[in-house]
Amino acid sequence: MKYKFIVQALLIPLLLVGCGTPAVIKKVEDRPVQDLKASENAKPIQFAKIVVKLKRGEHIGAWKAGFLCVPNGDLNWKGGKINIDSEEFTDTFKDELEKYSFKTVGDMNALFEDSSTWKSEILVAGLVKELKANICYPMAGYGNFNSSKGEAYLKVEWQIYSKLDRSVVHSVTTEGTASSNDSVGGGDSLVVLNAFSQATRNLLADEKFRQIASRGGEAIKQTTFKSGDSIVIATNTAKSLGKLPESWPQAVVTVFAGNGHGSGFVISDDLILTNHHVVGDSDSVTVKFDSGMQVVGKVIASNSGRDVAVVKVNAILPKHFKIIRNRPVIGSNVYALGSPLTEKLSSTLTRGIISGYREESNKTLIQSDVNIRPGNSGGPLVDENGNVVGIAVSGLVVNNVSQGINFFIPIDDALKSLGAI
């Protein structure tokens, strides 16, 4: 799945009124940052966006004028900006990371799609929760508001998103401050950017962030057992399906969580296997069978790194798929079942072959030309004997057109990642 992020501009709107009440600029310690040169497998990092969370009209400081920098008005948060755009913040962020050998991606000069962002494993976004600034314009009396100096303070709440985990894996708040005694063109913007630089450096000094950045090709989160119990695949009452494809829909379900849906399949008396990205962070989901029966299922375990989850239902399930942990040979026939695009197409069956095995982020995926679409996620990949060999997880799409190159999690890897026995 491709992730596309738009960098939002950090705007520094200023409303000038009254004599001005200067802000108290907090001093911030610059925490020491060590290089990541020792970590050859460090994760590529992309700066996603930074936004400001301040109330409209909120007082942030004072503007001053003349060689003595006499307060002339308040700086309040309102519409408008002063020569600070998203590229400057992105460049500042990347400069700080590259000083300390963190790997970054993202080309702000790319006019169209930036192919380098495909390499990123981590996305970083910042939310400015507090901004203070006192800006002096020594030549204001001559109508010159370009040459300036001053001081600024920022508090930034960072969120770290892992593509491998498909979720935010860490949040941390850092601060930055800066001051300048020399008046220069664009000095008001520069002092804010310098404060942002320190907030960025203090992010790089955060131990948890450094651990995340140094683990290239690895998921951050581990399996979450919401029930506290191990997963036991028991088939005491349910009967296994055979070779007849017309019987397979009896053990295929549509899973509803949030505003979307995915697919799943029965593997025991009361367990259903699906994708983590289908259930998300839900504790319970709605499960609909091909017969039309609907039940509420409890998510008892989930592994975001391997993108698998187990749902337990309080019902007696009559049929289940057999599982074969051996990987099918390339060229063998396989079938996919699920609910592509809409629940009205539940239990859609398509046929293809095993096209190959691919390694992505140190994980093996089954490649097949079997036809799947959004909504098939979590559905089974079945061999000619009716055995599940994989779980639908993703497909290659170019310009919104499916390329017939689809990927499945090997069933053995999925169960091992959940600790299933």
C-alpha positions as CSV (number, residue, x, y, z in Angstrom):
1,M,0.0,0.0,0.0
2,K,1.3,3.4,-0.9
3,Y,1.3,6.1,1.6
4,K,1.1,9.7,0.4
5,F,1.6,12.6,2.7
6,I,1.3,16.3,2.0
7,V,3.6,18.6,3.9
8,Q,1.5,21.3,5.5
9,A,3.0,24.8,6.0
10,L,3.8,26.1,9.4
11,L,2.4,29.6,9.3
12,I,3.5,32.3,11.8
13,P,0.6,34.8,11.7
14,L,1.1,38.1,13.4
15,L,-1.4,40.8,14.4
16,L,0.2,44.0,15.6
17,V,-1.7,46.0,18.2
18,G,-1.1,48.3,21.2
19,C,2.2,48.7,23.0
20,G,2.9,45.1,23.2
21,T,3.5,42.6,26.1
22,P,6.7,40.7,25.5
23,A,6.6,36.9,26.0
24,V,8.8,35.1,28.5
25,I,11.1,33.0,26.4
26,K,12.0,29.7,28.2
27,K,15.6,28.6,28.0
28,V,15.9,25.0,26.7
29,E,18.8,22.7,27.3
30,D,20.3,21.3,24.1
31,R,20.5,17.5,24.7
32,P,23.6,15.8,23.2
33,V,23.0,13.8,20.0
34,Q,25.1,10.9,18.9
35,D,25.6,9.8,15.3
36,L,23.8,6.8,13.9
37,K,26.8,5.8,11.8
38,A,27.2,2.6,13.7
39,S,23.7,1.4,12.5
40,E,24.0,0.5,8.9
41,N,20.5,-0.8,8.8
42,A,18.9,2.5,10.1
43,K,15.4,3.1,8.9
44,P,14.9,5.8,6.2
45,I,12.9,8.7,7.7
46,Q,10.5,11.0,5.9
47,F,9.3,14.3,7.4
48,A,5.6,14.2,6.8
49,K,4.2,17.5,8.0
50,I,4.1,20.1,10.8
51,V,1.0,22.0,11.9
52,V,0.3,24.5,14.6
53,K,-2.3,24.0,17.3
54,L,-2.9,27.5,18.7
55,K,-6.1,29.4,19.3
56,R,-6.9,32.2,16.9
57,G,-5.9,35.5,18.4
58,E,-3.7,33.9,21.1
59,H,-1.0,36.2,22.4
60,I,2.5,34.9,21.5
61,G,4.7,37.8,22.2
62,A,5.6,41.4,21.2
63,W,7.0,43.2,18.2
64,K,9.5,46.0,18.8
65,A,10.9,48.8,16.8
66,G,13.9,51.2,16.6
67,F,17.5,50.7,17.6
68,L,16.5,50.4,21.3
69,C,13.8,47.7,20.4
70,V,11.0,49.5,22.2
71,P,7.8,47.4,22.4
72,N,5.3,48.7,19.9
73,G,2.6,46.0,19.7
74,D,1.4,42.5,20.5
75,L,2.1,39.5,18.4
76,N,-1.1,37.5,18.2
77,W,-1.9,34.3,16.4
78,K,-4.2,35.1,13.5
79,G,-4.3,34.8,9.7
80,G,-1.3,35.5,7.5
81,K,2.4,34.6,7.6
82,I,5.9,35.9,7.5
83,N,8.1,34.2,4.9
84,I,8.1,30.8,6.5
85,D,6.9,27.9,4.3
86,S,6.8,24.1,4.5
87,E,10.0,23.7,2.5
88,E,12.1,25.7,5.1
89,F,10.9,23.5,7.9
90,T,11.4,20.3,5.9
91,D,14.9,21.4,5.0
92,T,15.7,22.4,8.6
93,F,14.5,19.0,9.8
94,K,16.5,17.1,7.2
95,D,19.6,19.1,7.8
96,E,19.6,18.3,11.5
97,L,19.0,14.5,10.8
98,E,21.7,14.3,8.2
99,K,24.2,16.1,10.5
100,Y,24.0,13.0,12.8
101,S,23.9,10.4,10.0
102,F,20.2,9.6,10.2
103,K,18.9,8.5,6.8
104,T,16.2,10.8,5.2
105,V,14.1,10.6,2.1
106,G,11.9,13.1,0.3
107,D,12.7,15.6,-2.5
108,M,10.9,18.9,-2.1
109,N,12.0,19.8,-5.7
110,A,10.1,16.9,-7.2
111,L,7.3,18.4,-9.3
112,F,5.3,15.2,-9.5
113,E,5.5,11.9,-7.6
114,D,8.6,11.5,-5.4
115,S,9.9,8.0,-5.9
116,S,12.3,8.3,-3.0
117,T,9.4,8.2,-0.4
118,W,8.8,4.6,-1.2
119,K,12.1,3.8,0.7
120,S,10.9,5.4,3.9
121,E,10.0,3.2,6.8
122,I,9.3,5.9,9.3
123,L,7.1,9.0,8.9
124,V,7.6,11.9,11.4
125,A,5.0,14.6,12.0
126,G,5.1,17.5,14.4
127,L,2.4,19.5,16.2
128,V,3.4,22.9,17.5
129,K,1.6,23.1,20.8
130,E,3.2,26.4,22.0
131,L,4.9,29.2,20.3
132,K,6.4,32.4,21.8
133,A,8.4,35.1,20.0
134,N,9.6,38.7,20.6
135,I,10.8,40.3,17.3
136,C,12.6,43.6,16.9
137,Y,12.6,45.6,13.6
138,P,15.3,48.2,14.1
139,M,14.5,50.0,10.8
140,A,10.7,49.9,11.3
141,G,10.6,53.7,11.4
142,Y,11.8,53.8,7.8
143,G,9.2,51.2,6.8
144,N,11.7,48.4,6.7
145,F,10.1,45.3,8.3
146,N,12.4,42.8,6.6
147,S,15.6,43.4,8.6
148,S,14.9,41.9,12.1
149,K,16.2,40.0,15.1
150,G,14.7,38.5,18.2
151,E,14.0,35.4,20.2
152,A,11.6,32.5,19.9
153,Y,10.5,29.3,21.7
154,L,8.6,26.3,20.4
155,K,7.1,23.2,22.0
156,V,6.6,20.4,19.5
157,E,4.6,17.1,20.0
158,W,6.1,14.5,17.6
159,Q,4.4,11.4,16.3
160,I,6.4,8.6,14.8
161,Y,4.5,6.4,12.3
162,S,6.0,3.1,11.2
163,K,4.9,1.8,7.8
164,L,5.8,-1.7,8.8
165,D,3.5,-1.5,11.8
166,R,0.9,0.6,10.0
167,S,0.5,2.7,13.1
168,V,2.0,5.4,15.3
169,V,4.6,3.7,17.4
170,H,5.9,6.5,19.5
171,S,5.0,10.0,20.7
172,V,7.3,12.5,22.4
173,T,7.3,16.2,23.1
174,T,10.4,18.4,22.8
175,E,11.2,22.1,23.1
176,G,13.5,24.5,21.3
177,T,14.6,28.1,21.8
178,A,16.8,30.5,19.8
179,S,17.8,34.2,19.9
180,S,19.7,36.6,17.6
181,N,21.4,39.9,18.5
182,D,22.2,40.7,14.9
183,S,19.5,42.1,12.6
184,V,19.4,40.4,9.3
185,G,16.9,40.1,6.4
186,G,14.2,37.6,7.4
187,G,15.6,37.4,10.9
188,D,12.0,36.9,12.3
189,S,11.7,33.7,10.4
190,L,15.2,32.6,11.0
191,V,14.9,32.8,14.8
192,V,11.8,30.6,14.7
193,L,13.5,28.1,12.4
194,N,16.5,28.0,14.8
195,A,14.2,27.2,17.7
196,F,12.7,24.4,15.5
197,S,16.2,23.1,14.9
198,Q,16.8,22.6,18.6
199,A,13.4,20.9,19.1
200,T,14.4,18.6,16.2
201,R,17.8,17.8,17.8
202,N,16.1,17.0,21.1
203,L,13.9,14.6,19.2
204,L,17.1,12.9,17.9
205,A,18.4,12.6,21.4
206,D,15.2,10.8,22.5
207,E,16.3,7.2,23.3
208,K,13.1,5.5,22.1
209,F,13.2,7.4,18.8
210,R,16.8,6.4,18.3
211,Q,15.9,2.7,18.9
212,I,13.1,2.9,16.3
213,A,15.4,4.6,13.8
214,S,18.2,2.0,14.2
215,R,16.0,-1.0,13.5
216,G,15.9,-1.1,9.7
217,G,13.5,-3.6,8.2
218,E,11.9,-4.5,11.6
219,A,8.5,-3.9,13.0
220,I,8.4,-2.0,16.2
221,K,5.3,-3.5,17.8
222,Q,5.0,-7.1,18.8
223,T,2.0,-9.4,19.0
224,T,-0.7,-8.0,21.3
225,F,-2.6,-10.7,23.2
226,K,-5.8,-8.9,24.3
227,S,-7.3,-11.9,26.0
228,G,-4.2,-12.9,27.9
229,D,-4.6,-16.5,26.6
230,S,-2.5,-18.4,24.0
231,I,-4.2,-19.3,20.8
232,V,-5.1,-23.0,20.5
233,I,-6.5,-24.1,17.1
234,A,-9.1,-26.7,18.3
235,T,-11.3,-28.5,15.8
236,N,-13.4,-30.7,18.1
237,T,-16.8,-29.9,16.6
238,A,-16.2,-28.1,13.3
239,K,-15.7,-30.2,10.2
240,S,-13.0,-29.4,7.7
241,L,-13.8,-28.4,4.2
242,G,-12.8,-30.6,1.3
243,K,-11.7,-30.1,-2.3
244,L,-15.0,-28.8,-3.6
245,P,-14.7,-25.0,-4.2
246,E,-18.5,-24.6,-4.0
247,S,-18.3,-25.5,-0.3
248,W,-15.5,-23.1,0.6
249,P,-17.7,-20.0,1.1
250,Q,-19.1,-21.7,4.2
251,A,-15.9,-20.8,6.1
252,V,-15.3,-17.4,4.5
253,V,-16.5,-14.2,6.3
254,T,-16.7,-10.4,5.8
255,V,-15.2,-8.5,8.7
256,F,-16.6,-5.0,9.6
257,A,-14.5,-2.7,11.7
258,G,-14.8,1.1,11.8
259,N,-16.0,2.5,8.5
260,G,-14.6,-0.3,6.3
261,H,-14.6,-4.0,5.7
262,G,-12.2,-6.8,4.9
263,S,-12.3,-10.6,4.7
264,G,-11.5,-13.5,7.0
265,F,-11.8,-17.2,7.3
266,V,-12.6,-19.9,9.9
267,I,-9.6,-22.0,11.1
268,S,-11.2,-23.8,14.2
269,D,-14.3,-24.2,16.2
270,D,-14.5,-20.5,17.1
271,L,-11.5,-18.7,15.6
272,I,-11.3,-16.5,12.5
273,L,-8.1,-15.3,10.9
274,T,-7.8,-11.9,9.2
275,N,-5.4,-9.0,8.8
276,H,-4.4,-6.6,11.5
277,H,-5.2,-3.7,9.2
278,V,-8.7,-5.0,8.8
279,V,-9.5,-4.9,12.6
280,G,-7.2,-2.0,13.4
281,D,-7.2,-1.2,17.1
282,S,-10.8,-2.5,17.6
283,D,-11.5,-4.8,20.5
284,S,-14.5,-6.3,18.8
285,V,-15.7,-6.5,15.2
286,T,-18.8,-7.6,13.3
287,V,-18.5,-10.9,11.4
288,K,-20.9,-11.8,8.6
289,F,-21.1,-15.3,7.1
290,D,-22.0,-16.3,3.6
291,S,-25.3,-17.5,5.0
292,G,-26.2,-14.0,6.1
293,M,-25.7,-14.7,9.8
294,Q,-23.9,-11.9,11.7
295,V,-22.1,-12.2,15.1
296,V,-19.9,-10.0,17.1
297,G,-16.3,-11.3,17.5
298,K,-13.6,-10.4,20.0
299,V,-10.1,-9.6,18.7
300,I,-8.0,-11.8,21.0
301,A,-4.6,-11.3,19.4
302,S,-3.0,-9.1,16.7
303,N,0.4,-8.6,15.2
304,S,0.7,-5.3,13.4
305,G,4.2,-6.1,12.1
306,R,3.1,-9.3,10.3
307,D,-0.4,-7.8,9.7
308,V,-2.4,-10.7,11.1
309,A,-5.1,-10.9,13.7
310,V,-7.4,-13.5,15.3
311,V,-11.0,-13.0,16.1
312,K,-12.9,-15.3,18.5
313,V,-16.7,-15.7,18.2
314,N,-19.2,-16.9,20.7
315,A,-20.8,-19.4,18.3
316,I,-20.5,-23.0,17.2
317,L,-18.9,-22.8,13.7
318,P,-19.8,-25.9,11.6
319,K,-17.0,-25.7,9.0
320,H,-13.3,-24.6,8.9
321,F,-10.5,-24.6,6.5
322,K,-7.6,-27.1,6.8
323,I,-4.2,-25.5,7.2
324,I,-1.1,-26.7,5.4
325,R,2.1,-25.1,6.7
326,N,4.3,-26.3,3.7
327,R,4.7,-23.7,1.1
328,P,3.2,-24.6,-2.3
329,V,5.5,-24.9,-5.3
330,I,5.8,-22.1,-7.9
331,G,3.3,-22.7,-10.7
332,S,0.7,-24.6,-8.6
333,N,-2.9,-23.5,-8.9
334,V,-4.4,-21.5,-6.0
335,Y,-7.7,-19.8,-5.3
336,A,-8.6,-16.6,-3.4
337,L,-11.9,-15.9,-1.6
338,G,-13.2,-12.7,0.0
339,S,-15.4,-9.7,-0.3
340,P,-13.7,-7.4,-2.9
341,L,-14.9,-3.8,-3.1
342,T,-18.2,-4.3,-1.4
343,E,-19.9,-6.8,1.0
344,K,-22.4,-7.6,-1.8
345,L,-19.6,-9.5,-3.5
346,S,-18.8,-11.7,-0.5
347,S,-17.2,-15.1,-1.1
348,T,-16.0,-14.1,-4.6
349,L,-13.8,-16.9,-5.8
350,T,-10.9,-16.3,-8.3
351,R,-8.1,-18.6,-9.5
352,G,-4.5,-18.1,-10.4
353,I,-1.0,-19.6,-9.8
354,I,1.8,-19.2,-7.4
355,S,4.0,-16.7,-9.2
356,G,6.9,-16.6,-6.8
357,Y,8.2,-15.8,-3.3
358,R,9.4,-12.3,-2.4
359,E,11.3,-10.9,0.5
360,E,10.1,-7.5,1.8
361,S,11.5,-6.0,5.0
362,N,12.9,-9.4,6.0
363,K,9.5,-11.1,5.6
364,T,8.5,-13.6,3.0
365,L,5.4,-13.0,0.9
366,I,3.7,-15.3,-1.6
367,Q,3.2,-13.7,-5.0
368,S,0.3,-14.7,-7.2
369,D,-1.7,-13.5,-10.2
370,V,-4.9,-14.5,-8.6
371,N,-7.4,-11.6,-8.8
372,I,-8.0,-9.7,-5.5
373,R,-9.1,-6.1,-4.8
374,P,-9.5,-3.9,-1.7
375,G,-11.9,-5.8,0.6
376,N,-10.1,-9.1,-0.1
377,S,-7.6,-8.3,2.7
378,G,-7.6,-11.1,5.3
379,G,-9.2,-13.6,3.0
380,P,-7.7,-17.1,2.4
381,L,-5.4,-18.3,-0.4
382,V,-6.4,-21.9,-0.9
383,D,-4.7,-24.8,-2.8
384,E,-6.5,-27.3,-5.0
385,N,-7.1,-29.6,-2.0
386,G,-8.9,-27.0,-0.1
387,N,-6.0,-26.2,2.3
388,V,-5.2,-22.6,3.3
389,V,-1.7,-21.7,2.3
390,G,-1.8,-17.9,2.7
391,I,-3.7,-14.7,3.7
392,A,-4.4,-11.9,1.3
393,V,-2.6,-8.7,2.3
394,S,-1.8,-6.4,-0.6
395,G,-1.6,-5.9,-4.4
396,L,0.5,-3.8,-6.7
397,V,-1.5,-0.8,-8.1
398,V,-0.1,1.7,-10.6
399,N,-2.1,4.8,-11.5
400,N,-5.1,3.3,-9.7
401,V,-5.0,0.2,-11.9
402,S,-4.3,-3.3,-10.4
403,Q,-1.4,-5.0,-12.1
404,G,-2.3,-8.6,-11.3
405,I,0.6,-8.9,-9.0
406,N,-0.8,-9.7,-5.5
407,F,0.8,-10.7,-2.2
408,F,-0.2,-13.1,0.5
409,I,1.3,-13.9,4.0
410,P,2.3,-17.6,4.2
411,I,0.0,-19.2,6.7
412,D,2.8,-20.7,8.7
413,D,4.4,-17.3,9.2
414,A,1.1,-15.8,10.2
415,L,0.3,-18.4,12.9
416,K,3.9,-18.3,14.3
417,S,3.7,-14.5,14.6
418,L,0.6,-15.0,16.7
419,G,2.1,-17.8,18.8
420,A,-0.7,-20.1,17.6
421,I,-0.3,-23.8,18.4
